[in-house]
Amino acid sequence: MHVTWEDRQGDSDFQDRFSRDYIRAESIGRQHGSVPCVIPLVQGPDEKKNEWARRTFAGVALTHELKSVLNDDPYRGCFLKLLQFGYGKPDVRVFNYWQPENPVRVDGTDATTLVVSKPGSAMIVVCDYANGGSPTLYVDTKALGLKADFAAKDAETGEALPVAEGKVTFALKTHDFRMVVLE
């Protein structure tokens, strides 16, 4: 294992602290076969801003498969949802946003994704790197083994999300993330 991100603390959004290129080159550990752990150093005088920074950390860490050494919420709760879904088990497939065979695409914002899939269902983490809005998640149902008329919901809130012709739409704040379950 290796530990990183000890060099930037404060209350800024994590999308502004570390570029995706930096994370893929330095942080994810695939170049040297280690488990990537990061230190999400969040501190500032405004606790609401600190809470938001921790939320932006969760989206960035989850879509890059990074482990947190502090294990604070919302990261911890969302990581547990991924584990409960089956993340890490042999029959569950994982697709990273940078891989050409990624079975999802996001239009309407600049976002990263992590797709965790098993027969008949998928969990997708979508993390905004732009200005949020109302993105559309395009899903390759065949690649994920989903039926064409799948349903979608937010894994954190249970809210049903609109689905039409293999596309899911939802609201997403700047630098926020959503965990979308497809069944």
C-alpha positions as a printed NumPy array, in Angstrom:
array([[  0.   ,   0.   ,   0.   ],
       [  1.015,   3.596,  -0.352],
       [ -0.28 ,   6.809,   1.221],
       [ -0.527,  10.127,  -0.59 ],
       [ -2.26 ,  13.536,  -0.658],
       [ -0.563,  14.658,   2.551],
       [  0.623,  17.843,   0.874],
       [ -2.663,  19.738,   0.378],
       [ -4.956,  20.661,   3.206],
       [ -7.732,  23.187,   3.646],
       [-11.391,  23.442,   2.77 ],
       [-11.256,  23.609,  -1.028],
       [-12.994,  21.088,  -3.285],
       [-10.877,  18.044,  -4.118],
       [-11.512,  18.51 ,  -7.857],
       [ -9.519,  21.739,  -7.505],
       [ -6.734,  20.156,  -5.424],
       [ -5.724,  17.242,  -7.637],
       [ -6.135,  16.893, -11.403],
       [ -7.395,  13.646, -12.866],
       [ -4.091,  13.211, -14.701],
       [ -2.213,  13.569, -11.41 ],
       [ -4.502,  11.071,  -9.677],
       [ -4.144,   8.471, -12.445],
       [ -0.349,   8.944, -12.703],
       [  0.539,   9.265,  -9.022],
       [ -2.273,   8.176,  -6.747],
       [ -4.093,   5.073,  -7.989],
       [ -1.177,   2.677,  -7.514],
       [ -1.625,   0.569, -10.628],
       [  1.846,   1.44 , -11.918],
       [  3.44 ,  -0.338,  -8.962],
       [  0.708,  -2.711,  -7.817],
       [ -0.086,  -1.145,  -4.478],
       [ -3.328,  -0.36 ,  -2.675],
       [ -3.862,   3.409,  -2.921],
       [ -4.653,   5.198,   0.334],
       [ -5.099,   8.944,   0.575],
       [ -5.204,  11.434,   3.422],
       [ -8.165,  13.784,   2.921],
       [ -6.875,  16.751,   4.898],
       [ -9.933,  18.935,   5.445],
       [ -9.774,  21.841,   7.834],
       [-11.087,  25.354,   7.911],
       [-13.067,  27.708,  10.145],
       [-16.454,  27.015,   8.501],
       [-17.774,  23.529,   9.334],
       [-20.346,  23.647,   6.501],
       [-17.539,  24.278,   4.017],
       [-15.529,  21.44 ,   5.602],
       [-18.517,  19.088,   5.211],
       [-18.781,  20.053,   1.551],
       [-15.043,  19.461,   1.033],
       [-15.433,  15.985,   2.534],
       [-18.294,  15.321,   0.097],
       [-16.17 ,  16.391,  -2.889],
       [-13.427,  14.111,  -1.564],
       [-15.836,  11.17 ,  -1.489],
       [-16.784,  11.572,  -5.158],
       [-13.181,  11.945,  -6.305],
       [-11.931,   9.032,  -4.181],
       [-14.75 ,   6.662,  -5.118],
       [-14.471,   7.211,  -8.885],
       [-10.711,   6.634,  -8.709],
       [-10.95 ,   3.612,  -6.357],
       [ -8.9  ,   5.325,  -3.649],
       [ -9.095,   4.293,   0.001],
       [ -9.288,   6.921,   2.738],
       [ -7.039,   6.576,   5.783],
       [ -9.5  ,   8.704,   7.798],
       [-12.614,   6.874,   6.592],
       [-14.975,   9.811,   7.316],
       [-18.494,  10.124,   5.979],
       [-19.795,  10.54 ,   3.381],
       [-16.923,   8.479,   1.909],
       [-17.287,   5.662,   4.452],
       [-21.049,   5.241,   4.024],
       [-20.827,   5.272,   0.232],
       [-17.874,   2.871,   0.162],
       [-19.89 ,   0.501,   2.365],
       [-22.774,   0.71 ,  -0.148],
       [-20.355,  -0.344,  -2.902],
       [-19.156,  -3.269,  -0.763],
       [-22.742,  -4.309,   0.04 ],
       [-23.477,  -4.252,  -3.695],
       [-20.609,  -6.683,  -4.26 ],
       [-17.624,  -4.47 ,  -5.095],
       [-14.473,  -6.562,  -4.749],
       [-16.158,  -9.924,  -5.228],
       [-14.994, -12.182,  -8.093],
       [-18.308, -12.128, -10.   ],
       [-18.561,  -8.322,  -9.976],
       [-16.999,  -6.329, -12.805],
       [-15.504,  -2.846, -12.411],
       [-15.136,  -0.249, -15.157],
       [-13.137,   2.946, -14.756],
       [-14.026,   6.106, -16.666],
       [-10.71 ,   6.167, -18.533],
       [-11.084,   2.669, -19.96 ],
       [-12.246,   2.453, -23.584],
       [-14.72 ,  -0.356, -22.772],
       [-16.517,   1.72 , -20.121],
       [-20.243,   0.919, -20.617],
       [-21.5  ,   4.371, -19.552],
       [-21.106,   7.898, -20.857],
       [-22.087,  11.173, -19.204],
       [-23.249,  14.141, -21.271],
       [-24.139,  17.556, -19.928],
       [-21.165,  17.963, -17.592],
       [-17.54 ,  16.919, -17.289],
       [-17.61 ,  13.914, -14.953],
       [-15.748,  10.83 , -13.798],
       [-17.475,   7.496, -13.244],
       [-16.956,   4.18 , -11.533],
       [-19.185,   1.343, -12.725],
       [-19.666,  -1.762, -10.571],
       [-21.721,  -4.423, -12.327],
       [-23.157,  -7.865, -11.696],
       [-25.77 ,  -9.792, -13.69 ],
       [-29.023,  -7.824, -13.713],
       [-27.795,  -4.713, -11.888],
       [-25.137,  -2.042, -11.736],
       [-24.049,   0.717,  -9.393],
       [-22.515,   3.802, -10.961],
       [-20.773,   6.625,  -9.13 ],
       [-20.86 ,   9.863, -11.159],
       [-18.632,  12.707,  -9.91 ],
       [-18.859,  16.212, -11.379],
       [-15.67 ,  18.02 , -12.386],
       [-17.392,  21.069, -13.892],
       [-20.447,  23.15 , -13.069],
       [-23.019,  20.464, -12.368],
       [-26.44 ,  20.731, -13.958],
       [-28.731,  18.014, -15.277],
       [-26.45 ,  15.42 , -16.854],
       [-27.584,  12.431, -18.864],
       [-26.088,   9.026, -18.148],
       [-26.045,   6.841, -21.267],
       [-25.993,   3.144, -20.394],
       [-24.895,   0.231, -22.585],
       [-27.45 ,  -2.252, -21.257],
       [-26.026,  -5.159, -23.231],
       [-22.504,  -4.665, -21.851],
       [-23.892,  -4.494, -18.313],
       [-26.327,  -7.387, -18.701],
       [-29.32 ,  -5.18 , -17.922],
       [-32.804,  -5.46 , -19.338],
       [-33.749,  -2.644, -21.72 ],
       [-36.448,  -1.319, -19.379],
       [-34.223,  -1.042, -16.294],
       [-35.114,   1.226, -13.367],
       [-32.743,   3.685, -11.696],
       [-32.514,   5.104,  -8.202],
       [-30.138,   7.157,  -6.09 ],
       [-28.286,   4.777,  -3.74 ],
       [-27.942,   7.38 ,  -0.996],
       [-31.509,   8.704,  -0.904],
       [-33.553,   5.942,  -2.553],
       [-35.034,   8.547,  -4.937],
       [-36.281,   7.072,  -8.227],
       [-34.497,   8.623, -11.21 ],
       [-36.086,   9.113, -14.644],
       [-35.08 ,   6.567, -17.294],
       [-35.87 ,   6.743, -21.014],
       [-34.34 ,   4.641, -23.82 ],
       [-31.272,   3.591, -21.838],
       [-30.616,   7.089, -20.484],
       [-30.822,   8.268, -16.879],
       [-31.144,  11.955, -15.993],
       [-30.616,  13.6  , -12.612],
       [-29.57 ,  16.858, -10.997],
       [-25.932,  17.2  ,  -9.954],
       [-24.382,  20.133,  -8.088],
       [-20.971,  21.497,  -8.994],
       [-18.322,  18.997,  -7.78 ],
       [-20.967,  16.756,  -6.191],
       [-21.512,  13.066,  -6.903],
       [-24.417,  10.646,  -7.219],
       [-24.496,   6.899,  -6.734],
       [-26.972,   5.469,  -9.232],
       [-28.308,   1.92 ,  -8.945],
       [-29.682,   0.292, -12.117],
       [-31.884,  -2.811, -11.939]])
